[in-house]
Amino acid sequence: MLSIIICTYNREKYIGPLLESIVKNDYPTTDYEIVLVDNNCTDNTRGVCEQFAIANPEVTLRYVVEPEQGLSAARNKGIKEAKGDIIIYVDDDALVDSDYIRIYAEHFAAHPDTMAAGGPIEPLYETQEPAWMSPYTKALLTAWMNYGDKVREYPQGRYPGGGNAAYRKVVFDKVGLFNTELGRKGNLLLASEEKDIFDKMKALGMKVLYLPTPVLHHSIPQAKLEEDYFNRLTLQIGRSERMRTRAISKGKYLSRLASEVVKWGGTLALLCLYTLQGAPAKGWKLVLFRRNVTKGLLGG
C-alpha cells in the first residue's frame, strides 16, 4: 500500500486537476490511498475534494484537517494518518504523469535498501519565463530539478524536492518528524525542513536516490515571478538556515556562515560570466538572491 499525501492551504484552483492526474495513473486504485491534509483552508478546497470523491468512488481519498498552521505540521499529520508503508508527498499545485505512482512502487519493491527517493520537477508556467531566469533562480522559484536520465545518488548537498519525494514510513520512526519550527506557515515562506530530515537520514547512512522518470509538473503563476515574492522567499531561506543550524550547534551555524562566503565567490563569478554572455540580469538576480540569504543568516 502506498499513501499519497497532499498538504494544502487555499489551493482550490489546483487541487481538482492534481487529483485528476493522480486517478489517471496506470496503477490499481486498490493499492494506494490519497491523504489530503487541509491546513486551515478558507477557500472551497473541501468542496472540490468532495466532488472528486463522488465522481471517483473507486479511489480512497481521506480528507483530514491539521489545525496547527504550517507545512511541517501538515506533513506530520499525513505521516500519522498514512496507512501505507511507502509515503509519497505531492505538491498541491502540481500535476503528475500517468506512470508516476507505478515507478515509485516498483522501485521501492525492487530495492529494499532505498529509504527515500525523488524525481524531476518541471515548471509549468502560467505566463512566460522571465529573461532574468537562470538555472539557479529556476531551481529556487519553481523547485525545478533534473539530474539526468539515470538512477543515481543526489549530488553533494542536494536532496529530493519536497513536492516530489517518497519515503519508507519507517524513516520517520528513526529520524523523527518534520521540525514544525521550519517550513512554510500560511504565507510565511520559511524553509529547510526537508534539508533537516535528509541531513538526519544521511547521518544514519540511509540511501536516498534520484529517479529520472517519476516527473512532477509544478504550476508557476505570475505572482511567484514578482520581485516582492523573490525577496520574501530568499530572505526566509536565510532565516530558516539560521534557525536550523543554530538549533544543531554554534559550530554548525559558524560552518554555514563560512560556506556563505564561498557561495558569494561563486555568485560573483556567475555575475561576471553572465555579463560576458550579454545576460547581466541573470547575474544580478543571483546577487540579489545571495544578499537576501546572507541578510537572513545574519538575523536580518
N, C-alpha and C positions, 0 to 999 in steps of 0.2 A: 504494500500500500504506500502511495505517495501522497503527501499533503502539500498542496499549492497554497501558499499563504500570500494574501494581498492585503497590505496595510494601507488604509486610505483616509484622506482628510479632504473633503469637499472637492471631489473629482468626478461628479456625476457625468460630465461630458465624455469622460474616457472609460469609465467602468464598463458600460454596455459593450462597446467594441472589444475591450480586452476579454471579457467573459466569452464573447462570441468566438474570438480567436482561439481560446482555450478549448471550447467544446468542439471545434473543428479539427482537433488533433486526431491523428491516426493511432489512438491508444484507447483501450477499453475504459469506458467511464466507470466501470465497476472496480477499477484498480487505482483510482485516485479520488481525492476529495478536494474541494476548494474551501478554504477557511478565509473568509473575508472579515478583517478586523476594522471596524468603524471606530476611528479615533476622534469621536465627538463631532461628526459631520453635522452641518446645519443646512445642507442642501438636500436634494432628492436622491442621494445615493441609495438609501434603503428602498425607495420605490423602484428604482432601476433594477436593483438586485431581485426584488420580489417578482417583477415582471419576467426577468430572465429565468427564475426558478419555475414559474408557471409554464413557460414555453419550453423548458428543458428538464422535465421531471426525472429523466434518467441520470442527471448529474447530481452528485451530493454536494450541495452548497450550504455551508453553515455560516450564518451571519452572527458575529459576536461584537460586543462593544467593549472598548477599553477606555474607561473614564480618565485615566491619567494621561494628560496630553504629552505627546512625544512619540517619534518613530520607534525609538528603542523600546519604550513601554508597549507599543503595539506589536512589535516583533516578538517580544517576550510572551505576550498574550497568545500569539499564534503558536509559539512553541508549546505552551501549556495545553492548548486546545487540540493540537495536531494528533491524529491517530496513526499517521504513517510513520515508518521508520526512516523515510527519506523526506526532508523538508526542502521545498523549492520556493524561494522568495521571488516574486514577480512585482515590478513596479506597477502602481495603479494608473499610470498614464502611458502604457506601452501596449504593444501587440506582439504575439509570439507566432513563430512558424508552425506549420501543421505537424512537423516531426519533433517538436520541442520536448514534449514530455517523454516520448519514447527514447530519445537519445540519452537523456539523463537516466531513465530507468534501466536501460541496457548497460550503460557504463557502470553504474553502481553495482548491478547484479554480477557483472563480469570481473570487477576489480574491487574486492572486499577491502583492500588496503587504502583505497581512496576515501578520505574522510570529508572532503568538500571539493566542489568544482564550480567553475563559472564558464560563461561563454561570451561571444561577441555581443556588443551593444552598438547598434547603429542609430544615428539620429534620424528622426522623421520630422523634417522642418515643416512648420505650418506656413512659413513665409519663405525667405531666402537666407542662405548662409551669408553673413556679412563678410566684407572684404578683409577685415582685420582678423578673421578666424584663422588660427594655425592649428596644427595637430595638438598642441599643448592646451590652448584655450578650448578646443573642441572637447577634449577629454574632461576638462573642468566643468564646462557649462552643459554639455549634453550627455556626459558619462560615456562618451564614445570609447570603445575598447576593442582592439583586434590585434591578436598576437600571432596571426598566420593561420595556416590550414593544417597544422599538425597538433596532436595532443602533446602537451608539454607542461613542465613546471612554469610557474609565473616568473617573469624577470625579477631580479633582486629588488625588494622593496615594493613590489606590486602584488595585488590580490584581486579576487573577483569583485566586480562591481555589485553593489548592494541590491540593485534592481534585477540582477540575473545571476543568482547564486544558489547553489544546492548544498545541503549538509546532511550527513547522517545525524539523526536526532541525538544519538549518544554523545556527540561532540559537546553539547551544552551541559551534559551531566559532568563532563570532565573539565571544561573551561569556565563554566558559569554562563549566565545570561548576558544580554547586551547591557552595557552601562547606561542607565537612564539619565545620567548627567550629561551624556553626549548624544549626538544625533539631533535631527530636526524636531522642533516643537512648534506646531502650528506654522506660523510664518517666520519663526526664528531659525536661521539657516546654520545651526551648529552641525558638526560632522565628527569624523574619527571613530565612531562606534564600531564600524566594521574592521578598521585597522586594529583596534583594541582586541577584537576577537581573534583575528588572524595572527597577531603577534603572540597571543597565548597558545594558539594551535602550533605555531612554529616552535615555540619553546618546548613543547611536548613531542616534537618530531612527527606531527601529523602531516600526511600527504595531502596537498591541495593542488589540483590540476586545472589547466586551461583546456577546454574542449572547443574545437573550432566550429561545431555545427549547431548547437542549440542557440539560435540567434534571437535576440530581443530587439524590437524596433521602438525606440524611445521618442515619444512625441515632444516636440520643442516649439512652444508658442513664442510669439514675438517678445512677450514680456521677459523671457529668460535671456534675451539678447540685448536688453537695455542696459545702460551704464549703471543705473541705480541697483539693479539686481546683481550685476557683476561685482560692484563694490561691496555690497552687503554679504554676498557669498564668500568672497575671498577674505574679507576681514574675519568672518566667523570661522573660516578654516584655520586661520592663525590662532584665534582664541580657543578653538577646540583642541588644537595640538598643545597649546599651553596647559589646558586643563588635563589632558590625557597624560602628558609626560610628567607634570608636577605631581600627579596622583601616584605615579610609579616611584619616582625618587628625584631629588635635586640633581643628581648626576645625569639622569635621563633627560631632564629639561635642558641642562647645560650642553649635553651632546646634541640635542635638537637645535639649539641656538648655533652651535658650531656648524652643523650641516646647512643651516640657513645661509651662512656666509659663503659656503661652497655653491649653493644654489644661486646666490647673487652673481657669482662669477659666470655661471652658465647662462644666466639671464642676459647679462651684458654682452656675452659672446653672441648670443642669438640676436640681440638687437643689432649688432654690427653686421651679422650675416644677412638678416632680412633687409637692412638698409642697403647693402651692396646689391641685393637682388631686386631692388626697386619696390620693396614692400615694407617700408618703415612702420606702418600702422600695426603690423603684426608684432613687430618687436616692441613697440611702445606699450601695447596691450599687455605683454608679458611683464614689462617693468611695473606697470600698474598692479598687476596681479601680485608680484613679489613684494611691492611696497606694502600692500594691504595685509598680506600674510605676515610679514615681519612686524607690522604695527600690532596685529592681534597677538602674535607670540610674545611681544614685549608688554602686553597688558593694555594696549590702546583700545 
